[in-house]
Amino acid sequence: MYLSQWEWGTTHNFLYDPSKSDYISKSQYIHLIDAGLEINTAYPLILKPERKVDLILSFDFSEGDPFLTLTEAEKYCSKNDIQFPEIIIKKEDENIPSKSFYIFGKGEKDVPVVMHFPLFNKINCEDNVQGWRDRYQTFKLLYTPSDIEDLLKVSKQIVTLSKNEILDNLQQKKKAP
């Protein structure tokens, strides 16, 4: 749906008062909107124990620290006694991710597996990660059609490169008791 077609009040606002809503705990499928606030991700809100979340596909499309949303989610979950995997990033990957995706929590009991996909990484941007970040700054207001095509290409590439691993993790979770 395009923003121009959206009607006010048609998206359930589970953040308004989550304690009075069954939306998060009872809905089979949940569509979350990134509000860009606080920890800049909505998935800690769905990690109530009754949801039994097995797998989170986490896409980082920010221009800054590619792991910030994860480390902030880990802090939030720890503070609120919510099961979440430990996020350990190698020093050499902190600023410039060397892989197209990272897996956290695999093999850990009672925590969801998190597959994290940094948009700009050495696999899809080669040695020009900072150049891509500079080109696609968060507060840049105008992108050319060519800019958009290039960004879509890079975005699709991280999923394409990871397709088999995503499917494997989905299958593993499907088989788990």
N, C-alpha and C positions, 0 to 999 in steps of 0.2 A: 504494500500500500504506500502511496506517495503522500507526503505531508500535505499537499494541496487537497487531497481527498479525505483526509482524516477529520473526523467529527469529534469535538470536545466531549469528553465523558464516555467515550466508547472503549477506552482502555482501562481495565480495572486497576485502580491505584491501591495496591496491597501495602504500600508504604504509609498510607494515611493513618491507619491504625491496624498493624498486622496482628495484634492480639485478638481482634474481633473478626478475623477473616478466615474462612475455610479454604480460600483460594490456593494458598501455598501448600497446605497439608492434604487437601482432598482432591485437587485437580490432577488428572492423569498427566496432562501436558501443561507446561507453564511457559509463557512467552514473556521474557523479561526485557525491559528497556533500560539501557545504560543511561543513567541520569548524569553521569560525570561528576558525582558528588562524593565526598568523604573518601572511600577507598577506590572509587571509580569502577566498581564491579558489583553486580547484584547477586552473585551466586551464594554468598554467605547466608542470605535470607532464605534460601531453599534447603539449607542443610539441617533442618529439624530432623530428629531421629526417625519420625514416622514416615518421612519421604524416602528413606533408604536409598540415597543417591549413591550410585556406583561409579559413575564416570562423568567428569566435567571436561568439556573442550573449551579451553581458555584461550581467546585470541587477543593478543596485545597489539593494538593499532595506535599506540601513543608515540609521540616523537621522543620522549625521554627514556627513563629507565625501563627497559623491557620487562623487568620482573617486579616492578613496584606494586602492581595490583595484587600479585601473588603474595608477596611478603607482608603487605598490609592486610590481606585477607587472613593470612596465617596468624598475625597478631590479634586481629579481631576475634577469630575463632578461639584462640587460646584464652583470651580475656573472658569470653562468653561460654566457655566449656562446650564448644562445638567441635566435633571430630573433623580434623583436617590434616592432611599430610604435612610433614616437615618439609620446608622449602630450603634446600641447600644448593646454592649456585657456586660453581667454581669461580675463583677470582678472575681467571682469564675470560670468562663469559659474562661477567657483570655488566660491562658497557657495550660490548659487541658480541652478541650471541654467535657461537660457532656452528650451531645446529639449527635446523628448521623447526624442530620441536623438542620439548623436554618432557619427561614423564616423572611425576612425583607420586609417592604413595603406593607404587606397585608392590604387591606382596605384603603390604601392611594390613593388619586386621582392623576392621571397623572404621576405616577412613576411605573416602572416595579416591579413586585414581584421578589425577589431574594431568591432562595432556595440555601443555602450554605452547602456543605458537607465536613467537615474536615475529612481527611483520617484516622487520628489516633485520636480516642476519647474513652471515658470510656465505651461506649456500645460495640464496637467491639474489643477493646484492654484491657478492664477491668481495672485493676490497674497497667498496664504496658505500659502506653502511651509513657513515656520517653524511655523505652527499645526499643519500635518499632521505635521511631524517631532515636535513636542511631544506630539501625541495618540498617536503610534505609536512610543514610545521602545523601544529594544531590551530593556531589562530590566523593562518593564511586564509584570506577571504575569497580568493578567486583562483580557480584552476582551469587551465585550458583543456579542451577535449583530449589533446595528446597526453597531458598530465594524468587525466582520469583513466585513459586507456592503459598507461604504464602502471599506474597504481593497481588497477584491477588485475593486470597480468601478474604482478608480484603477489597480490593477495591470493589469487587462484593457485599460483605455483606452490605456496606453502602447504596448501591442502592436498594438491596433487602429489607432491613429494612424500606426503605422510599418509596417503590414502590407505595403504596396506596396514600400517600400524594402527590407524584409527579403527579399521574394520576388525583387526585382531583383538584389540582391547574391548570392542563392543561384543564380540563373540565370547571372549573369556568371561565377561560379566554376565552374559546371557546363560552360560553354563554353570556359573557359581551358584551354590545353594543359597 
